[in-house]
Amino acid sequence: MNQSETVIPIAIRKLKKVHMRLPPSHLFDEPLGCSGNRRYFALYWSRADQAPVLNDGFFESVGVPDTYRVWRYEPAVIAALAGYNIGDAAITADHWLLVDRKSRELYIGKVWDVLAALDFQKSET
């Protein structure tokens, strides 16, 4: 196991850990449209694209809306994300989610704080 698989970026300390279990990668990341093998990716809803956007710090891509909606409107997810604005049809996101693909943990924070956490991946390549 190399160091990048065990070290958590210090920038994540500014984010709030969301206490809920993420579905396994083959049921969430892949159907959502997340490809590649980077450990972290950010997720939010784009009002302009009317779709989820995935950002791994290197690339930003539009995800699969139906997969996102099925997950986002689960009662447990609604409750866990209450009070945060990750975007919707009428509102631009103030917060982004950060998915740790290795630990299957989810974090939330202001856009610039999530982008700072993603910058860690750039230094590891």
C-alpha positions in Angstrom: 0.0 0.0 0.0 1.5 3.3 -1.0 1.4 6.5 1.1 -1.3 8.2 -1.1 -3.7 5.3 -0.2 -3.4 5.9 3.6 -2.8 9.6 4.0 -5.8 11.8 4.2 -5.3 15.4 3.0 -5.1 17.9 5.9 -7.5 20.1 3.9 -10.3 17.6 4.7 -10.2 18.8 8.3 -12.2 21.9 7.0 -14.9 19.6 5.7 -17.7 18.0 7.7 -17.9 14.2 7.6 -21.4 13.1 6.5 -22.5 10.2 8.7 -24.0 7.8 6.3 -22.8 4.9 4.3 -22.1 5.3 0.6 -23.2 2.5 -1.7 -20.4 0.3 -3.2 -18.5 1.8 -6.1 -20.1 -0.5 -8.6 -23.6 0.7 -7.5 -22.8 4.4 -7.1 -19.5 5.8 -8.6 -19.7 3.8 -11.9 -23.4 4.3 -12.7 -23.0 7.9 -11.7 -20.4 8.3 -14.4 -17.2 8.4 -12.3 -14.4 6.7 -14.1 -10.7 6.4 -13.4 -8.9 5.5 -10.3 -8.4 8.7 -8.4 -9.2 8.4 -4.7 -11.3 11.5 -4.3 -14.0 13.2 -6.4 -16.3 16.0 -5.7 -20.0 15.9 -6.6 -22.7 18.6 -6.9 -25.8 19.4 -9.0 -25.3 21.9 -11.8 -28.2 24.2 -12.4 -26.8 25.0 -15.8 -26.4 21.4 -17.0 -29.4 20.0 -15.0 -27.1 17.1 -14.1 -24.7 16.1 -11.4 -21.1 17.2 -12.0 -18.1 15.1 -10.9 -14.7 16.8 -10.4 -11.6 14.9 -9.4 -9.3 18.0 -9.4 -8.0 17.2 -12.9 -11.2 16.8 -14.9 -14.8 17.9 -14.5 -17.5 15.8 -16.2 -21.3 15.7 -16.3 -22.7 12.6 -14.5 -25.8 10.6 -15.0 -28.9 12.5 -13.7 -31.1 9.5 -13.0 -28.5 7.7 -10.9 -27.9 10.8 -8.9 -31.6 11.5 -8.3 -32.3 7.9 -7.1 -29.5 8.3 -4.5 -30.1 12.0 -3.6 -33.8 11.5 -2.8 -33.4 8.5 -0.5 -34.8 9.6 2.9 -31.4 8.9 4.7 -29.6 11.1 2.2 -32.1 13.9 2.4 -31.7 13.9 6.2 -27.9 13.7 6.1 -27.6 16.6 3.7 -30.3 18.8 5.3 -29.0 22.3 5.7 -26.5 22.1 2.9 -26.9 23.4 -0.6 -25.4 21.0 -3.1 -27.4 22.6 -5.9 -30.7 21.8 -7.6 -32.8 22.9 -10.6 -33.1 26.5 -9.4 -30.1 27.1 -7.1 -26.4 27.1 -7.7 -24.5 24.9 -5.3 -22.8 26.6 -2.3 -21.5 23.2 -1.0 -19.9 20.3 -2.7 -19.6 16.7 -1.6 -16.3 15.0 -1.5 -16.3 11.2 -2.0 -13.4 9.1 -0.7 -13.5 6.2 -3.0 -11.1 4.1 -0.8 -12.8 4.5 2.6 -16.3 5.1 1.1 -16.6 8.1 3.3 -18.4 11.3 2.3 -17.6 14.8 3.3 -19.2 18.2 2.6 -18.0 21.7 2.6 -17.8 25.0 0.9 -16.8 24.8 -2.8 -13.3 26.3 -2.2 -12.6 24.0 0.7 -13.5 20.9 -1.4 -11.3 22.2 -4.2 -8.4 22.6 -1.7 -8.8 18.9 -0.7 -8.8 17.9 -4.4 -5.5 19.8 -4.9 -3.9 17.1 -2.7 -4.4 14.6 -5.6 -2.6 16.9 -8.0 0.5 16.8 -5.8 0.4 13.0 -5.6 0.8 12.4 -9.4 
